Amino acid sequence: MEQMSIRVGQEIPAISKEIAQEKINLFERSGGKHGPSFFTDAETARKTIGLDSPMASGRMSVSYALECLRRFFGDEIFNRSGSVDLRNLRPVRAGDTVTISGKVTEIRREANGQRVVVEIAITNQKGDTTSAGSGSAIVPSGYLPVE
Amino acid sequence: MTSPAKVQVDWNAVEIGEPLPAYEYVLTQQMVNDYRAAVDDPQARFPTISVRADTTAFYEKYEDIGSVNARCAFRCYAPPVAGKRLRVTAWIADKYIRRDKPYLVTEAVSVDEDGRLIDRVITHELKKPSEVGKKWSK
């Protein structure tokens, strides 16, 4: 078992994503949503949300945060104990580039290990925060050095 | 999914704890592939998030003009396997008014045909989608 080195205040490696309408459309199709929606259709976006173009689902941002944390914690840990909780603050639209970053804010003991909490921010190419929140995973006993 | 006639959502009448229609679907390899391509993550293991398990169940029962995802939490328990049937159980987790805007919180868990708990999703939906344009159309 390889020990991990995690400390409060540590920044986790950021990732960036370019948003294209084709990706937004594919995200919708992958979940079985085939009809026009404010994610995929400009006219529907105008009528329902009052924007002149579609926006990406907030669940795409959650997906990006899941990837960012999974890369940090590793597949085995994150895919079995990981979580993300994001507030969506601004629309993300085709043409945007978003960067997902995070910082460890807490490490606390739990029954099967230590829960590592990460503050997450997603910002666009203008530096505006589009989503913010937190995520966590339980790092099993033995992966982190004994305090 | 087959469902009875849908009813127009009345925020005041929706009850916290109210169950939403359970449903099943098969997670296909195509869904997995499309999801991974959509989010540019070939290692992504939870394509179930794009299924919108909780709000899909909501819209099996209710109709409205749409809503906007204001907050979303997703918890991973075990990666789903393509080809397996998943059963979704969903309910109304909460409702609240914030800054004069109505929100509904839906929650769902997905369990596969072998009884493995896959994930949990909790979504806070703003039930006044035109608010997005009011704030961000410029």
Contacts between the chains, C-beta under 8 A, distances in Angstrom:
chain1	res1	chain2	res2	distance
A	17	B	39	7.5
A	17	B	40	6.0
A	23	B	37	7.7
A	23	B	38	5.1
A	23	B	39	7.5
A	23	B	40	7.3
A	24	B	38	7.6
A	26	B	34	5.4
A	26	B	37	5.8
A	26	B	38	4.0
A	27	B	34	7.9
A	27	B	35	7.0
A	27	B	38	3.8
A	27	B	39	6.8
A	27	B	50	5.4
A	28	B	50	7.4
A	29	B	34	5.8
A	30	B	31	5.2
A	30	B	32	8.0
A	30	B	34	3.6
A	30	B	35	4.0
A	30	B	38	5.6
A	30	B	47	6.1
A	30	B	50	4.8
A	31	B	31	7.4
A	31	B	35	7.5
A	31	B	47	7.9
A	31	B	49	7.9
A	31	B	50	3.4
A	31	B	51	4.4
A	31	B	52	5.8
A	32	B	25	7.3
A	32	B	31	7.4
A	32	B	51	6.3
A	32	B	56	7.9
A	33	B	52	7.5
A	37	B	66	7.8
A	38	B	66	6.6
A	38	B	129	7.3
A	48	B	65	6.1
A	48	B	66	4.6
A	48	B	129	5.2
A	48	B	130	7.3
A	49	B	66	7.4
A	49	B	68	6.5
A	49	B	129	4.7
A	49	B	130	6.6
A	49	B	132	4.2
A	49	B	133	5.4
A	50	B	129	7.9
A	50	B	130	5.1
A	50	B	132	6.2
A	50	B	133	1.7
A	50	B	134	6.4
A	50	B	137	5.4
A	51	B	132	6.3
A	51	B	133	5.2
A	51	B	136	6.6
A	51	B	137	5.7
A	52	B	137	6.8
A	55	B	132	7.6
A	57	B	50	7.6
A	57	B	69	6.6
A	58	B	68	8.0
A	58	B	69	3.6
A	58	B	70	7.7
A	58	B	71	7.9
A	58	B	72	5.3
A	59	B	49	5.1
A	59	B	50	6.2
A	59	B	52	6.8
A	59	B	69	6.8
A	59	B	72	6.1
A	59	B	74	8.0
A	60	B	38	7.4
A	60	B	39	6.4
A	62	B	49	6.1
A	62	B	72	5.1
A	62	B	74	5.3
A	63	B	35	7.9
A	63	B	39	4.5
A	63	B	41	7.2
A	63	B	44	6.8
A	63	B	46	7.9
A	63	B	49	5.8
A	63	B	50	7.5
A	64	B	39	6.6
A	66	B	44	7.4
A	66	B	46	6.5
A	66	B	49	7.5
A	66	B	74	6.7
A	66	B	76	7.4
A	67	B	39	7.0
A	67	B	41	4.7
A	67	B	43	7.8
A	67	B	44	6.5
A	70	B	43	7.4
A	70	B	45	8.0
A	75	B	43	7.0
A	75	B	45	7.3
A	78	B	76	6.7
A	79	B	45	5.2
A	79	B	46	7.6
A	79	B	76	5.4
A	79	B	78	7.5
A	79	B	79	5.1
A	80	B	76	6.7
A	80	B	77	6.7
A	80	B	78	6.3
A	81	B	76	7.1
A	81	B	77	8.0
A	82	B	75	7.5
A	82	B	76	4.5
A	83	B	73	6.7
A	83	B	74	6.7
A	83	B	75	4.2
A	83	B	76	6.8
A	84	B	73	6.8
A	84	B	74	5.3
A	85	B	71	7.3
A	85	B	72	7.6
A	85	B	73	3.9
A	85	B	74	7.9
A	85	B	122	8.0
A	86	B	71	6.7
A	86	B	72	5.9
A	86	B	73	7.6
A	87	B	70	6.8
A	87	B	71	4.7
A	88	B	68	7.9
A	88	B	69	5.8
A	88	B	70	6.0
A	88	B	71	6.7
A	88	B	72	7.2
A	90	B	136	6.5
A	91	B	132	6.4
A	91	B	136	5.3
A	133	B	71	7.6
